[in-house]
Amino acid sequence: MQNESDGYTKPQELRSFLFLTAVMAPVLSVIIVAGYGFLVWFYQMLAGPPGS
């Protein structure tokens, strides 16, 4: 027999899933793209624009 304290309930799982898909995935995507853009910008500051 399984206790409720052993795992998550269905509403808790649904809330966790919605939080991960609606909040964390977009936030992580923005952070990754912004970080890559910053790295390219910083590299071009040091090395100059492409083709020069």
Sequence and secondary structure as in RCSB ss.txt:
>XXXX:A:sequence
MQNESDGYTKPQELRSFLFLTAVMAPVLSVIIVAGYGFLVWFYQMLAGPPGS
>XXXX:A:secstr
   GGGS  HHHHHHHHHHIIIIIHHHHHHHHHHHHHHHHHHHHHHH STT 
